[in-house]
Amino acid sequence: MGWLAATVWGPAAQASAPQAPAPQVSAPSTPVPPAATAPDSEAVLAPFSAHYLAQWKGITVGSSDLQLVHTAQLGAYRYKWTVSASGIFRLVYSDDVVQQSWFKVVDEHVLPEKYFAQEGKSSVSLNFDWNGERLRGSSENKPVDIGLKPGTQDLLSIQIEVMLDLKNGDMPDAFYIVEKNAMKEFLYAREGTARIGTAIGTLDTVIVSSQRAGSDRILRMWFAPSLGYVPIQAERMRDGKLEFAMRIKSLKR
């Protein structure tokens, strides 16, 4: 997948910058058994849609949309992230990046079931078999078949898991996250709080950082408790310098 898919929102892994044309792991503190009973999902997690501006080194290069909706199954959701380049960057990155995660909320934790991402002809499709403890699918036409660990998340479901963990005050220090065809360790930390001005008003936020073990990139995200911990902005840093940012422009709940 291209640079747009790896800018922000997902964990801070390695990714290339855009080029202008001519850019020990802990499972959640409450284990998530597949056989557990789903709670009242609306009380745990409220659907929303949010629109953001995407910036690279202070230059607006596109937009991003997050959408969380219920599916027909009790306690089940679909989370969708669409990223679109704009201006001259659209000449090079003409295809939108679309990622989707289907998951259940079980005992107030996320249990991912399916993940799909596409940018042009490149795609990733993964299925979580929790009973068999296997992850199967394909990544850019290569087969994927790896073991699952308790608490494993995909690149989108991890964001919802962090939202719920912040709400419940039990975010672990690390997660296993599936990226393309491999399971990787990402370190997470709650860095404090901040009141920030946004396009939808001044909000009190909780700051969370994530970093892949051994990486020099750090992702910071600002979550708003008053909005159900919806992410308000995100910034990816490398060696103390800002690379990419997403800043909210509108929100519907």
N, C-alpha and C positions, 0 to 999 in steps of 0.2 A: 504494500500500500504506500501511497505517496506521502509527502511532508504534511499535507493537511490532516491526514488521519493521525499523525503523531505529534501534533502541536501541543495541545493541552486537553484537559479533562481526564484522559487516561493517565496511568502512572508515568513517572518521569523515566523513560528509557532512552536509548540512543536513537537519534533521528537526524536526518540531514536538513539544513536550512533551505528555504526556497531560493531559487535563482531567478531574478527578474529577467524577462526576455531581452535580445540583441546587442526565489525561497525553498536465632533459631526461630523459625516461623511458629506463630501461635494461631490456632484456630480461634474463631469467636468464642468468648468465654462461656457461652451456652452452646454446646455442640448441636449440630443441625441434623437430626436423624430423618431420613426420607419418610419414615412412617408416621411422623408427628402430625398432629392435627393443625390445620391452618386456622388462625384466629380471624376475627373481624378485620378484613384487610383494609377497609376504609378508615378504621380507627388507627391503624398502624401507619399507613402510607397514603397520602392524598395525591391523585393525579395532577399534573401541571404541564404547561408548555412555556418555554422561555426562549427568547431570541437574544443573541449576543453579537457583538462586533469582534472580529478576529484581527489582531495586530501583530506585526513582525517588526521588532526593533522600532516601535512607535509609528509604523506605517500601517494603515488599514489595508488589509489584503483580502478580506472576505467576511463572511458571516457564518454563524453557527446557530443551530436550533436543537433544543432538547425537548423531547416529548415523552411523558410517562402516562400510560393509559391502562385501564383494567382490560383483561381479556375475559372470555366467557367463563373460565374456570374459577372457582372460589379461591381467593387468595393469590391469584396469578396476574402477572403484569407483562407488558411489553414496553421496553425503554428504547427510544430511537434517537440517534444523533446524526444530524445532517450538516455537512460543512461544504460551503460553496466559495470558490475564489471570485474576486471581483476586479474590475479595472483591467490593467495590463496583465495581471496575474492570470486572468481567465483565458488569455491566449495560450498559456502553457498548460494550466491545470483546468481543462475544459470540463472534466467529469466531476460531478459532486462525489464526495465521500459519504457513504451511508452505512452506519453501523446499527445493528439491532440486537437486543438481548431479551430473551423470554425467560422469566423466572417466577418462582413462588416466594412468598414470605411465610416462613415457618418458624414459630417460636420467636418472632421478631428478628429473624435473620434471613438473609437472601440465599435461596437455593437455585442457582442458575440451571436452566434446562436446555437452552439452545442459544447460539450466537451466530450472527451472520454479518459480514462486512463486504462492501463492494466499492471499487473505484475503477470505472471503465471495465476492462476485461479481467481485472485482478479481483479475486474474491477469497474469502475465508468462511467456511461453514463448519460449525462444531456442535456436537451433541453430547450432553452430559448424562452418562448412565450411572446414576448413584447406586443402584442396586448391585451393578457389576463392578463399580468403582473404576470405570474407564471413561476416557474422553476420546471420542472418535469423530472423524470427519475429514476435511481436506483444507489445505492452506496453499493457495496459489498453485493448484493442480498437483500438490504432493499429499499423500495420505497421512493422516494423523491418528495415532492410537497410543495413548499414554495413560498411566495410572492417575487416578484422582486422589487428592489428599483432603481431609476434612477442612471445610471452610474455603475451598478453592473458588475463585471468582474469575469472570472474564473481564475484558477491558472496560465494559460498560457497567456490569452488575456491581463492580467494586464501588462505584460512586454511590449507588443506592445503599449498599452495605455500610459505608462510612456514614451516610446520613442517619441510618437507623442506629448505628453504634453511638454517634454523638447524642442522639435523642435519649438513648438509654444509659449513657455514661460508661460504656464498656468497650471502647475501641481498642483492639489489640495493637501491639507494637509492630506487627508484620503480617503480611498476607502472602499466600501463593496465588499468583495470577497467571492465567494462560494468555500468552502472546504469540499469535500465529500457530506454530507447531511445538511450542515448548512451554513448560511451566517454570516461572521465575519467582524469585523472592523479592518482595518490595517492602521497605521499611516505612512505617507511618508514625507520625508524631503530631500531637496537638500542641501548637506553638503559642496559643494564647487567644486573646480577643482584640477586636478593633471596631471602631465606629467609622464607617466609610460613606462617602457620598456617591450615589449612583444615579442612573437615569430614571429609576423608579423611586428615588427618595433616599434619605439618610438611614442607614441600617446598622444595627449591632450585629457583628459577625464573629464566628469562631474560625480560626485559621488552622488548617491542617496541611502538613507537608508530607510528600512521599518521594522516595528515592530508591532506585534499584541498587542492591548491594554492589559496590564497586564502581558505580556510575558517578560522573561529575555533574550531572544534571539534577536539579531539584524542582519539583512541582509544588506550588503552594495554591491552595484553594480556600476561598472565603465562603462559609456557609451561614445562612441567616436563620437563627432559631425561630424568629417571629413568623417566618414563611415556611415552617416545617423543614428547616435545614436545606432548602433549595440552594444550590450553588449560585453565588452572585458574581464572582469573578475568579479567574485563575491566571497564574503567571508561571512560566517555566524559566528558570535561571540556569546559567552555566558559568562557572568561575565567578560568581557574583554579578554577572551581567544579564539583563533581561533579554531573552530571545523572543518568546511568544507570549501573548496575553489574550484572554477572552473577557469581555466586560458586558454585563447585562444591559439590554436596551428596553425589553418589555417582558412581562410575566402575566400569564393567565392561570388561575387555579379554580 
